[in-house]
Amino acid sequence: MFFQHIYEKGLAQSSYIVGCQKSGTAMVIDPKRDIDTYIDIASNEKLTITHITETHIHADFLSGASELASATGAEILLSDEGGTEWEYQYPHTPLKDGSIFMVGNLKIEVMHTPGHTPEHICFLLTDMPVSEKPIMFFSGDFVFVGDIGRPDLLEKAAGIAGTMEIGAKQMFNSLKRFRQLPDYIQLWSGHGAGSACGKALGAIPCSTVGYEKMTNWALQIDDEAKFIATLLEGQPEPPRYFAKMKELNKIGAPILGDGFKAKRLSAQEFDAAMRSGMPIVDSRHKDTFAKGHVPGSLNIQDNTSFSTWAGWMLSYDKPFIVIASEKAIGEITNKLIRIGLDNMYGYLPNIEEWATLGGELEPMHQITVQELSERMGEEGLTVIDVRATSEYKEGHIAGVKHIHGGYLVNRLDEVPRTGDVILQCATGNRSSVAASVLMREGIYNVANLIGGIEAWKEAGFPVEKN
C-alpha cells in the first residue's frame, strides 16, 4: 500500500492519496483545487488515480474533485446521506453508510457521521493483503486530533437557521459510533491547528482512535446537554467566504484546466484598473506597505493567512489586482483559487513602475507599544482590538474596543473620525489589514500597533481578562 498525507498550511487542510501498488491504482481524499500535487505524486509512484472522494461539502476551501476528475478521468464518489438538501448536484457515484468500494486490494468502507454537516462521511481503510482488520480512519471534519468538527457553520456561515443544536446532537450520537472502533486504528483528519473548522485542533498530523478516546475533550463528556453547550461555546468567527464555498462545492467547482495563470500588468494597465475602482491587494510585508503603498490598496500579506483574509475581504463577483513579486505570484494564485477567487484581473510586481507614471505612494502610520502605553487614557484616543473573540477574552489591553477584523467593514460607523484610532491584533499582521481597510474607506486617523499585544506583553504592560 502507498500512502501520502498532503498538508496545505494556509488553510490547515489535509488531503490524502492512497494507492494499491499491485494494481497501480490510487484514490485521493478531499483534494485541494491545485491538483498538480496529486498528479505528480501518482506519476512518481507509477500509480493511476482512479477514485476521488471527499468527506463532506466543504466550507473552508473549494474542492478539487471536479478538477482532478477532468484531468484524470477518475470516478468521483460522494456522500448520498443527509437528505435531499445535502445532495451533490454534479455527476458522481453515491455513497451510503456501509457502502464498500475497492481501490485495487484496498477496501474502503463508508461510515455516515453527521454533526459537522448532515451529509458527512468517513472512510475506514483495510489493506486486504496484509490483514482483514482496518488500518486507517479518514475522519474529515468529524474527529480531529484533540477536537471535533463544529456544528454551527451551517447557521453562522451559510445562514441556515436552527441547525446548530441539531448538528451538535448528531455529533454526540456520531461519537458513540466512533467509540466502537478499535483503538489501534490510525486517525487521519481533514484539518490541523489553525483551521476555523474547530476551536482547539492539535498541531500533530495524525493520532489513533484509542488516543482520542483517552484525550480528546469531546470524548470525555457523557452528558448530552453538557456536551452540546461545551461544543457550541467559543467557536471562532467563520470567514465570510465560507457560505460561497458551500454553494460552489455543492454544485461543483468551475474547472480551470491548464491555462489558469495570472496576467502580468503593465504600469498603464494597472493605473487604468486602479482608477476604475478595481480592488487592489498588496501582498508585501506590513512594514514595507506602511512605508508607501498605492492609495486604497489592502495589505493582505503573503503568509499562511493570505487565503483566509482574501476570503474575508474580496468579492466573488468583482475582479481585483494583486501586487506581488514574480517569485511569489504563482503560489499566491494557488492560494486564491483554493477558495474560488478566480477573478484576478492581473498582478503588478513592482509599485515603483506605477510611481514612475506620477502616482503618489501613501504611508500608513505605525505606533510602538511604548508610545501607546504613554498615551492610554488620552482624550480622543481609541484602540480597536481586531482579533477573534476567543483571543480577546483570553487577555486584552484594558479599555480597548473589540471588533473582529473581518467584520470591520460592516461596522465602520463605530470607528471615530476624530482623534486617533489605533488598530491592534496579536502581532500586527491582522491589524495592518484592518488599518488598510479603514484607509480605503477614507478614514485616515488610524495607526497600526507594531508587534500587537504580544509586543505589549513582552514589554511588561498589563492585560485583563473577561
C-alpha positions in Angstrom: 0.0 0.0 0.0 1.1 3.5 -0.8 0.1 6.4 1.4 0.9 10.1 1.4 -0.5 13.0 3.5 -0.7 16.4 1.7 -1.0 19.4 4.0 -1.8 22.9 2.9 -0.6 25.2 5.7 -2.6 28.3 4.7 -5.9 26.6 5.2 -4.6 24.0 7.6 -6.2 21.5 5.3 -5.3 17.8 4.8 -5.8 15.7 1.8 -4.6 12.1 1.1 -3.5 9.9 -1.7 -3.7 6.2 -1.1 -2.7 3.6 -3.6 -2.6 -0.1 -4.3 0.9 -0.7 -5.8 -0.1 -4.2 -7.1 -2.9 -2.9 -9.3 -1.2 0.5 -9.9 -4.4 2.4 -8.8 -4.9 5.2 -6.3 -7.6 7.2 -4.5 -7.5 10.9 -3.5 -9.5 12.0 -0.5 -10.5 15.7 -0.1 -8.4 17.1 -2.9 -7.5 20.8 -3.0 -8.0 22.6 -6.2 -4.4 23.0 -7.4 -4.2 19.4 -8.4 -0.7 19.1 -9.8 0.4 17.8 -6.4 -1.6 14.6 -6.8 -0.8 14.1 -10.4 2.9 14.4 -9.7 2.8 12.0 -6.8 0.9 9.5 -8.8 3.3 9.8 -11.7 6.3 9.4 -9.5 4.8 6.3 -7.8 3.6 4.8 -11.1 0.0 4.9 -10.0 -3.1 5.9 -11.9 -5.7 8.0 -10.0 -8.9 6.0 -10.4 -11.0 7.2 -7.5 -11.7 10.6 -6.0 -13.8 11.2 -2.9 -14.4 13.6 -0.1 -15.8 13.6 3.4 -18.4 16.3 3.0 -19.5 19.6 1.3 -16.6 21.7 2.4 -17.0 25.3 3.7 -13.4 26.4 4.1 -11.9 25.6 0.7 -13.0 24.8 -2.8 -12.9 21.1 -3.6 -10.6 19.9 -6.4 -12.7 16.8 -7.1 -14.1 18.0 -10.4 -10.8 19.4 -11.5 -8.9 16.2 -10.7 -11.6 14.1 -12.4 -11.4 16.2 -15.5 -7.7 15.8 -15.7 -7.5 12.1 -14.9 -10.9 10.5 -15.8 -11.2 9.1 -12.3 -14.5 8.2 -10.7 -15.9 10.7 -8.2 -17.6 9.0 -5.2 -19.6 11.3 -2.8 -22.0 11.2 0.1 -25.6 10.4 -0.6 -26.6 10.9 3.1 -28.2 13.8 4.9 -31.3 14.2 2.8 -32.1 15.9 -0.5 -30.9 19.4 0.7 -27.4 18.0 1.0 -27.1 16.2 -2.2 -24.2 17.0 -4.5 -25.5 18.4 -7.8 -22.9 17.2 -10.2 -22.2 13.7 -11.6 -20.9 11.2 -9.0 -21.2 7.7 -7.6 -23.4 7.9 -4.5 -22.1 6.6 -1.2 -24.2 5.5 1.8 -23.5 4.4 5.3 -22.0 0.9 5.0 -21.0 1.3 1.3 -17.8 -0.5 0.3 -15.6 0.0 -2.7 -12.2 -1.3 -3.7 -9.1 0.5 -4.9 -7.1 -2.4 -6.1 -6.6 -4.6 -3.0 -7.6 -1.8 -0.6 -11.1 -1.9 0.9 -12.8 1.3 1.8 -15.9 1.2 4.0 -18.1 4.3 4.4 -19.4 5.5 7.8 -22.0 8.2 7.9 -21.0 10.7 10.7 -23.4 13.6 10.8 -22.8 16.6 13.1 -20.4 18.9 11.4 -22.7 18.7 8.4 -25.7 16.4 7.7 -24.1 14.5 4.8 -20.6 14.0 6.4 -19.0 10.6 5.9 -15.7 9.0 7.0 -13.6 6.2 5.4 -12.3 3.1 7.1 -9.5 1.6 5.1 -8.3 -2.0 5.1 -5.2 -3.2 3.4 -6.6 -6.7 2.5 -3.4 -8.5 1.5 -2.0 -7.6 5.0 -5.0 -8.1 7.3 -8.7 -8.1 7.3 -8.6 -5.6 10.1 -8.7 -1.9 9.2 -5.6 0.3 9.5 -6.8 3.8 8.9 -9.8 6.0 9.6 -10.1 9.2 7.4 -12.3 11.3 9.7 -12.6 14.6 7.6 -14.1 17.2 9.9 -15.7 14.7 12.3 -12.9 14.0 14.7 -9.7 16.0 14.7 -6.6 15.5 16.8 -7.8 16.8 20.2 -11.0 18.3 18.9 -14.1 17.6 16.8 -15.8 19.4 14.0 -18.0 22.4 14.8 -21.8 22.1 14.1 -22.5 25.8 13.8 -21.2 26.7 10.4 -24.4 26.0 8.5 -26.1 28.5 10.7 -23.4 31.1 11.2 -21.8 31.0 7.8 -24.5 29.7 5.4 -27.4 31.3 7.3 -29.4 28.1 7.7 -31.3 28.9 11.0 -31.9 26.3 13.7 -29.1 23.9 12.6 -26.6 24.4 15.4 -28.2 22.4 18.1 -29.4 19.7 15.7 -25.8 19.3 14.4 -24.5 19.2 18.0 -26.9 16.4 18.9 -26.0 14.5 15.7 -22.3 14.9 16.6 -23.0 13.4 20.1 -24.6 10.3 18.5 -21.9 10.0 15.9 -19.2 9.9 18.6 -21.0 6.9 20.1 -20.2 5.0 16.9 -16.6 6.3 16.9 -16.1 4.9 20.4 -16.9 1.4 19.0 -13.9 1.5 16.6 -10.8 -0.5 17.6 -8.2 1.6 19.5 -5.3 0.6 17.2 -6.7 2.3 14.1 -4.8 5.3 12.8 -6.8 8.6 12.6 -6.2 11.0 9.8 -8.4 14.1 9.8 -9.3 16.9 7.5 -7.6 19.7 9.3 -4.9 20.7 11.7 -4.2 23.6 14.1 -5.3 27.0 12.7 -8.4 25.8 10.9 -11.7 27.6 11.6 -13.5 24.3 11.4 -12.9 23.7 15.1 -11.7 25.6 18.2 -8.8 23.5 19.7 -7.3 21.4 16.9 -3.9 19.8 17.6 -0.8 20.5 15.7 0.4 16.9 15.1 -0.9 15.4 11.8 -2.3 12.1 13.0 -3.5 10.2 16.0 -5.2 6.9 16.8 -8.7 6.1 17.7 -7.6 4.9 21.2 -5.6 8.0 21.9 -8.5 10.3 21.0 -10.8 8.2 23.3 -8.4 9.0 26.1 -7.5 12.6 25.5 -10.0 14.3 23.1 -12.2 16.7 25.3 -15.3 15.7 23.3 -15.0 12.1 24.2 -14.8 12.8 27.9 -18.3 14.2 28.2 -21.2 11.7 28.5 -24.0 14.1 29.3 -25.6 15.3 26.1 -26.7 18.7 27.3 -23.3 19.5 28.7 -21.7 18.2 25.5 -23.8 20.5 23.3 -23.2 23.6 25.4 -19.4 22.9 25.5 -19.2 22.3 21.8 -21.1 25.4 20.8 -19.2 27.7 23.2 -16.2 29.6 22.0 -16.1 28.7 18.3 -14.1 31.1 16.1 -15.8 33.5 13.8 -16.3 31.8 10.4 -14.8 33.7 7.5 -17.3 35.4 5.2 -16.3 33.3 2.2 -17.5 30.0 3.8 -21.0 30.4 2.6 -19.7 30.7 -1.0 -17.7 27.6 -0.6 -20.7 25.6 0.5 -22.6 26.9 -2.6 -19.9 26.1 -5.1 -18.9 22.7 -3.6 -22.5 21.5 -3.7 -22.9 22.3 -7.4 -19.2 21.6 -8.4 -16.4 24.0 -8.8 -15.7 25.5 -12.2 -12.9 23.6 -14.0 -9.8 25.7 -14.6 -7.8 23.4 -16.8 -4.2 24.0 -17.7 -4.4 27.6 -18.7 -5.1 29.4 -15.4 -2.2 31.8 -15.0 -2.1 35.4 -13.6 -1.7 38.2 -16.1 1.3 40.5 -15.7 0.0 44.0 -16.0 1.9 47.0 -17.4 2.0 50.1 -15.2 -0.5 51.7 -17.6 -2.9 48.8 -17.3 -2.6 48.8 -13.5 -3.2 52.6 -13.4 -6.3 52.3 -15.6 -7.7 49.5 -13.5 -7.0 51.3 -10.2 -8.6 54.5 -11.4 -11.7 52.5 -12.4 -12.1 51.5 -8.7 -10.9 47.9 -9.0 -9.8 46.5 -5.6 -6.1 46.1 -5.0 -4.4 43.5 -2.8 -0.9 44.4 -1.7 0.8 41.2 -0.6 4.0 42.8 0.6 5.2 42.8 4.2 3.3 45.1 6.5 6.4 47.3 7.2 7.1 47.8 3.5 3.4 48.6 2.9 3.5 51.1 5.8 6.4 53.0 4.2 4.5 53.5 1.0 1.6 51.9 -0.9 -0.9 52.6 -3.7 -3.8 54.6 -2.1 -6.8 52.4 -1.4 -5.0 49.1 -1.5 -5.5 46.4 1.1 -2.5 44.9 2.9 -3.1 41.2 2.9 0.4 39.8 3.4 1.7 36.7 1.6 1.8 34.5 4.6 -0.1 31.4 5.8 -3.3 33.5 6.5 -3.4 35.0 3.0 -6.3 32.8 1.7 -8.4 33.4 4.8 -8.1 37.2 4.7 -8.6 37.3 0.9 -11.8 35.4 1.5 -12.8 37.9 4.2 -12.1 41.0 2.1 -12.6 40.3 -1.6 -15.8 39.9 -3.5 -16.5 36.8 -5.7 -18.3 38.9 -8.3 -15.6 41.6 -8.8 -12.2 41.4 -10.5 -9.2 42.5 -8.4 -5.5 43.2 -8.8 -2.6 41.7 -6.8 0.7 43.4 -6.0 3.2 40.6 -5.7 6.7 39.7 -6.9 7.3 37.5 -9.9 8.6 34.9 -7.5 5.5 34.9 -5.3 2.7 35.3 -7.7 2.4 31.6 -8.7 1.8 30.4 -5.1 -0.4 33.4 -4.4 -2.6 32.4 -7.4 -2.9 28.9 -5.9 -3.9 30.4 -2.6 -6.7 32.3 -4.3 -8.0 29.5 -6.5 -8.1 27.2 -3.4 -11.0 29.4 -2.2 -12.5 30.0 -5.6 -11.2 33.6 -6.1 -10.6 33.0 -9.8 -11.4 36.6 -10.9 -7.9 38.1 -10.6 -7.6 40.7 -13.3 -3.8 40.7 -13.1 -0.8 41.5 -11.0 1.9 44.1 -10.7 5.3 43.0 -9.3 6.7 46.4 -8.5 4.7 49.5 -7.5 7.7 51.7 -8.5 6.6 51.1 -12.0 3.3 52.8 -11.2 5.0 55.6 -9.3 7.0 56.5 -12.4 3.7 57.4 -14.1 3.3 60.1 -11.5 1.4 58.0 -8.9 2.0 59.1 -5.3 2.5 56.4 -2.7 0.8 56.7 0.6 2.2 55.8 4.1 0.4 54.1 6.9 1.2 55.3 10.4 2.5 52.9 13.0 2.9 53.2 16.7 5.1 51.3 19.2 3.7 49.7 22.4 5.8 52.2 24.4 4.2 55.1 22.7 0.7 53.6 23.1 1.3 53.0 26.9 2.2 56.6 27.4 -1.0 57.7 25.6 -3.5 55.3 27.1 -6.4 57.2 28.7 -5.7 60.2 26.5 -8.9 62.0 25.4 -9.8 61.2 21.8 -7.7 58.0 21.6 -9.5 54.8 20.6 -7.8 51.4 20.5 -9.6 48.7 18.5 -8.6 45.0 19.1 -9.3 43.2 15.8 -8.6 39.6 17.0 -11.1 36.8 17.3 -13.5 36.9 20.3 -11.8 33.9 22.0 -8.4 35.7 21.8 -9.9 38.9 23.2 -11.4 37.1 26.1 -8.2 35.3 27.0 -6.5 38.7 27.5 -6.6 42.2 26.2 -5.4 45.7 26.8 -7.7 47.5 29.3 -10.2 49.9 27.7 -9.9 48.7 24.1 -12.9 48.2 21.8 -13.2 44.8 20.2 -14.3 44.4 16.6 -13.2 41.3 14.7 -11.1 42.4 11.7 -13.3 40.5 9.3 -16.4 42.4 10.4 -14.8 45.9 10.5 -16.0 46.9 7.0 -19.6 46.4 8.2 -19.1 48.3 11.4 -17.5 51.5 10.1 -20.0 53.6 12.0 -18.3 52.5 15.2 -14.9 53.9 14.2 -14.4 57.6 15.3 -13.5 60.1 12.6 -11.8 62.4 15.1 -8.9 61.8 17.4 -6.6 58.9 16.8 -7.6 55.2 16.2 -5.0 52.5 16.9 -5.6 49.1 15.4 -4.2 46.1 17.4 -4.1 42.4 16.9 -1.6 39.7 18.2 1.5 40.6 16.2 0.5 43.5 13.9 -0.4 41.4 10.8 -4.2 41.4 11.0 -4.3 45.0 12.3 -2.4 46.0 9.2 -5.2 44.5 7.1 -7.7 46.4 9.3 -5.9 49.7 9.1 -5.7 49.4 5.3 -9.4 48.7 5.2 -10.2 51.9 7.1 -7.8 53.9 4.9 -9.5 52.5 1.8 -12.8 53.7 3.2 -11.4 57.3 3.7 -10.7 57.0 7.4 -7.1 58.3 7.8 -6.8 58.9 11.5 -5.5 55.4 12.0 -2.3 53.7 13.0 -1.1 50.1 13.4 0.3 48.9 16.7 3.7 47.4 15.9 4.1 43.9 17.3 0.5 43.9 18.6 -0.5 42.6 22.1 2.4 40.1 22.1 4.9 43.1 22.0 2.7 44.8 24.6 3.0 41.8 27.0 6.8 41.4 26.3 7.3 45.0 27.3 5.7 44.2 30.7 2.5 46.1 30.1 -0.7 44.7 31.7 -3.6 42.8 30.1 -7.0 41.9 31.6 -9.5 39.1 31.0 -13.3 39.0 30.9 
